[in-house]
Amino acid sequence: MALKVIKISRVSPATHSVDPLILPLTFFDLVWLKLNPPERLTFYRLTESSRDCFYSLILPKLERSLSLALTYFLPLSGHLKWYPQDPKPHIIVLPGDAVSLTVAESYAGFSRISSKGLRHETELRVLVPELPVSSDSASVFALQITLFPNQGFCIGTKVHHAVVDGITGAKFYKTWAHICKYGAIPRASHLPMLLDLLSYLAEDKDSARTLKLYSPCKEETNDDVFRITLELTQENIEKLKEQAKNESTRSDLHLSMFVVTYAYVWSCMVKARGGNGDRPVRFRYPADFRNRLDPPVPETYFGNCVFSIVLKEYKAKTFLGEDGFVNCVKVLSDSVKSCGSREEKKNMKLGTQELSITGSNQFGIYGSDFGWGRPVNTEIMSLYNNYQFSMSERRDEPGGVEIGISLQKCEMDFFLSLFTNGFHNLCISHRLAQPRLRYQFVMP
């Protein structure tokens, strides 16, 4: 997709502070230090989005409100620094620090690009901003606003995971939207308290003295990789819970939306891979520890408070048969109920299939109205391999879920056939409307 960069500017917090801000990374921050930054695209449709209207009214309002929002989230405007004399990196915010904002234009079809149907990964990737990272310095946050003249615009965000997790990042985004729409900050209890960052653990094992990521955050994207969003209604999820109850002899299963959705996607992924039933597979998911610590983390905490839960390995054949879904439910149910206890973590064997999840249905991004209406779609772009998927709340229904998948075309076709057929059989048995699966193949 052709993209024209109009300008690259720097937006500073609306503060007159002349003193540098130096913040240590907590234990929760350090575990994410070298992992790929979370990326998100959020699309807004405009009835009045001519170039003149956008550049004279909309963009200046977005920039002014961004500056005000950064005042309450100062670390986002700084850098991660690792000085030779320091054992660990720090967040450094100096007077004059700013966030990079790229403004671009695209004449691609906004309705198709912002849809939930099959789209080339490369079409969406150009809407994600760059986040410079070197061995001793890393930018914390970057933005890209792309105008689709007379159609709408997209806000792309990329943030270093060692500084914020998804909850803190979503809080910033919603604060920015609130200020832009209403011209005032949200109530104070929703804003971060930077001092809270200092009171938690800051111990970590020795690590290589570099801020470079374990794997490139910008990978070469194959032209054959496509992205889709699958939508499950609350009724669909309830039927998955019923299926798990009917197929299990256990009465103690933790049947949350997260567990049954993850289990269903996982069982389809294992079956789509096929192959040797003795190959190892394992689960990974992020768990929020804000309410699991003693004392609990304050609501206004700024930073990470998420651990990656990695389960022990299982043989693929555990999930390949007709009981694959309920076996996944059992594994995830036990893990979630014991979350916070020590999980079995071993080095991953060669050939292991691992499925991980990013995002949450609790972030509330669809409520982020900058003054021109709610988003028509939001995409978590930080899916870096074939066995990651994202989870978000549904735009138009409470209790539902959106599942983001990015796969090569042949793998996508196989996965979707399994996903759809499984629900087709479930829906027939329960006389239930099938989930909304928008996967008609349309070449750009």
PyMOL commands that set and color helices and strands:
alter all, ss='L'
color gray80, all
select helices_A, chain A and resi 27-30+51-71+74-77+110-113+121-125+166-182+188-190+194-199+234-247+257-273+316-318+324-337+365-367+409-430
alter helices_A, ss='H'
color red, helices_A
select strands_A, chain A and resi 4-11+21-24+39-45+79-81+90-93+99-105+119-120+137-139+141-148+152-159+225-232+280-288+306-310+314-315+353-360+377-380+388-393+401-408+436-437
alter strands_A, ss='S'
color yellow, strands_A
deselect
rebuild
show_as cartoon
